[in-house]
Amino acid sequence: RFGQKQLYRPSGANNSFSTQGKVVVTNLKKHVSSDDIKEIFEKFGTVTQAFVKFDGSTGASTGTAEVYYARGSEARQAQKELDGAKIDNGVIRVRLAIPNNYGSRAQRGRGRGRGRGGFNIRNNNRGRGRGRGRQRPNNPLQR
């Protein structure tokens, strides 16, 4: 097509943008297995990976699990439906995990922190942000 640019979309493992979703499940009973978790969470979409975490020194379950979905929308649906659900007479907590690169563009910004105005701290009378200056008391007797 004349005049239209093709979008560059990186593929493979180097892709910095992912549509994959992840939920973290907590407050699980100690005997719940990874297969149990996968079976429960598959009702909301394609589960690519599901596993219960275990303590490295004791080998006992930590009561938490991670579930990965092929799509983020499936993870959001599972979180919405299963947070607070009962599994084996215990109420589980399901929260949506946010990817590490989420919001990284917004965080770049100025990088100076709020209230410093982009100046070095050594400048005594500059770089204090957008404050209202020195506040004077309303009572004229206190001046």
NUSE-146905 format. One record per residue: x, y, z of N, C-alpha, C, CB in turn; residue in one letter. Coordinates in pm, whole numbers, plus 50000, padded with zeros to 5 digits. Glycine has a CB too. Example, Ala and Ser with C-alpha at 12.3 -4.5 7.8 and 13.67 -1.06 7.14 Angstrom:
513194943150780512304955050780513204967050780511314955350905A/512854977550708513674989450714512905000350787514084994050572S/
# end
This chain:
500844988150000500005000050000500885012450000499055000150122R/500545021449918501345033449904501115042950021501025040549771F/502185048050080502085058050184501875052850324501005067050152G/501775039850342501585034450477502855027550522500385024550481Q/503235030250645504425023950700504035011050770505155033450797K/504915001450763504674989250837505224990950977505324977050767Q/504474986051074504924986851212505964976151238503744985351309L/506984979951313507984970251354507514963751482509374976851373Y/507344950851479506914943451597507924932451626505494937451578R/508734934551727509724924151758509024911551805510704929051865P/509624900251776509024887651817510034879551895508514879651696S/509544869251958510424860252030510674864652173511724859051958G/511754859552231512054861852372512454876352399513154852552417A/512914883452298513354897252320512204907052320514354901152216N/510984902552302509834911352297509614917652434508574903652253N/509684930952441509574937752570508124939552612510274951152564S/507194938152519505784939552553505134925852546505074949552458F/504484921952651503904908652657502424909652690504624899852761S/501634901252623500204900852655499924889852756499384898652528T/500954883052800500804872352897500344877953031502124864752914Q/499534870353103499064874653234499524865153342497554875853235G/499644870453463500094862253576499294866053698501614864053602K/498854855953773498214858353901499004851054008496734853753899V/499004856954127499654850754242498564846854341500714860454308V/498574834354380497564828854469498204826854606496974815454414V/497554832054710498074830454846497004824454936498554843954902T/497424820455054496554814755156496034800855116495384824155183N/496864793455045496504779855005496774770055119497284775654879L/496014759455125496294748555219497574741455176495104738455227K/498274735655271499584729655244499544717855148500194725255373K/498424710955138498364698955055497894701554912497444688955119H/497584714154875497144717354740498334716154645496514731654733V/498134708954533499234706554439499144715954319499224691954392S/500194715954239500224724054117499154719454018501604723254052S/498904706454013497864701253924496484706153967497894685953922D/496244706754099494974711954149494784726654107494914710754304D/495834734354121495774748554085495504750053936497094755754123I/496214742453855496024743353710494594739753672497014734153636K/494054729353733492684724953704491664735853739492374712053780E/491854742453851490924752953895491004765153804491224756954040I/492214769153769492404781653696492214780353545493774787053724F/492214767953492492004765953349490594769553304492284751653313E/489684771053396488304774753361488224788853303487404773653484K/489254796853322489224810853281490104813753160489644819653394F/490794803753108491614805852990492744795852981492164819952989G/493624798052886494744789152861495854791652963495284790952718T/496064781853050497124782753150498404777153088496744774853282V/499414785653076500684781153019501584774853124501394792752952T/501424779253248502254773753357501544776353489503684780153357Q/501584766653578501014768253712501844759953808499494763953716A/502254766253917503034758554015502874764254155504514758453977F/502934755154251502914758654392504354760554436502184747554479V/504594770454520505954773154568506224764954694506144788254596K/507464760354706507884752454820509094758854887508214738054778F/509194757055017510324761955095511544753455060510024761455248D/512644760055026513844752954984514474744555093514844762554934G/514384748855218515064741555326514204730255382515444751055437S/512904732555394512044722255454511314713855350511034728655546T/511124719155230510394711855127508884712955142510784697455129G/508424720455240506984721955262506434733155174506694724855412A/505154732355143504504742555064504474755755140503074738255026S/504694766755068504624780055131503204785455132505544789855058T/502284778255067500894782855062500644793154953500484788555195G/501614794654862501434804054750501664796654619502414816054762T/501064802054513501224796354380501244807454278500084786254348A/501824804654163501834813854050501174806953932503284818554016E/500294814453864499594809053748499814818753633498064806953777V/500294813653520500544821653402499494818353296501974819153347Y/498934828853239497944827553132498544832353001496664835553166Y/497984827252891498414831552758498034846052733497814822452651A/496944850552795496464864252774496224871152908495174864252689R/496524883952912496324891653034494864892753073496904905353018G/493974893152974492534894153004492034881753076491734896252875S/492604870353045492214857953114492664858353260492824845653043E/493844863753283494354865053420493474874453501495824870053420A/493064885653440492194895153510490844888753544491974907753423R/490314880853452489024874253477489164864153592488534867053348Q/490244856453592490464846753699490604853753834491704838353670A/491324864953836491494872353960490164877454011492464884053941Q/489354882553920488064888153958487124877254014487404894953837K/487154865653952486234854853991486704846954114486034845453875E/488004844954128488494835754230489044842454356489564827254171L/489214855654356489694862154477488624860954586490054877054451D/488974854754697488024852554806487264839554796487064863754811G/487574831154695486884818254678487364808254783487124812654536A/486524798354810486864787854906487444775854833485634783754989K/488614771554877489224759154827489624751054949490444762054733I/489074739154961489334730155076489124737355209490774724755069D/487974743755224487574750755346488514762055384487464741055459N/489214767555289490074779055313489814789755208491574775055312G/489814802155248489574813155155490914817255094488884825255226V/491004816854961492254820354894492234835054851492484811254772I/493404840354833493574853954781494254852754646494424863054880R/493704859754548494264859754413494514874254373493314852554310V/495744877354340496034891054294496764890454161496864898754399R/496514900754083497114901853951498544906853966496294911253860L/499474899953903500874904153908501144913453790501844891753905A/501824924453816502124934253713503524931553661502004948853768I/503704931353528505034928453473506074938753517504964928053321P/507334934553518508414943453559508534955753471509724936053560N/508214954353342508374965553251507124974253244508734960653114N/506124971653327504904979553324505184993453377503794972653406Y/504835003453300504995017153343506415022353337504495018553480G/507315014953274508705019253275508895032453199509605008453214S/508065035053098508165047753026507785059253117507265047752901R/506735057353195506275068053283507295070753394504905064453344A/508015060653434508945062453544510215069653500509305049053603Q/510475069853369511695076553323511635091453352511905074153174R/510605098153308510355112153337511605120553355509535113153458G/511575129353448512735137753478513725130353567512305150653545R/513245121753649514135114153736514675122253852515255108653657G/514065133353884514585141853990513815140554120514585156153945R/512705134254118511915133254240511025145254257512825131854360G/509995143754331509025154354348509575165254440507715148754403R/509365177654401509695188754488511095194154475509485184754624G/511935188354392513285193454380513435202754261514275182154369R/512505202354168512525211554058513655209653960512575225054109G/514365198653964515415195853869516745202353900514975200053737G/516925208054015518195214254052518915205654153517965228354108F/520205208454166520985201354267520605206254406522495203354243N/520795197954505520415201454642521295212754696520515189154733I/522525214254647523435224354700522945238654676524795222754638R/522085240754578521565254154554520565257454663520925255354413N/520965265854757520165268354876518815274654849520925276954969N/518745283854753517505291154736516745287254610517775305654734N/517145276454544516445272254423516125257454433517295275054297R/515205253254348514935238954337514085233354448516195231554332G/513245241354506512395236454613511005232954563512305246854723R/510845231654436509535228054382508665240254365508845217954471G/507385237954366506435248754342505745252954471505405244554239R/506495254254573505925258154701505435272554700506945256354812G/504845276954808504285290454815505255300254878502985290354893R/506495296454888507465305554950507355305155101507265319854899G/507985315055165507945315755311506545319955355509005325655366R/505965312155444504615315155492504685324855608503885302255534Q/503915335455599503835345155707502575342755788503865359555652R/502655344455917501455342255999500405352955969501805342256150P/499135349155981498045358455957497915368956067496745350955944N/498355365456183498235374656297499355385056290498295366856432N/499025397956277500085408056265500925409456391499485421456231P/500465404656507501245405656631502405395756634500355403356751L/502305385256552503355374956551504455378156452502755361456519Q/504365389056375505375392056273506625397556330504845401556175R/
# end
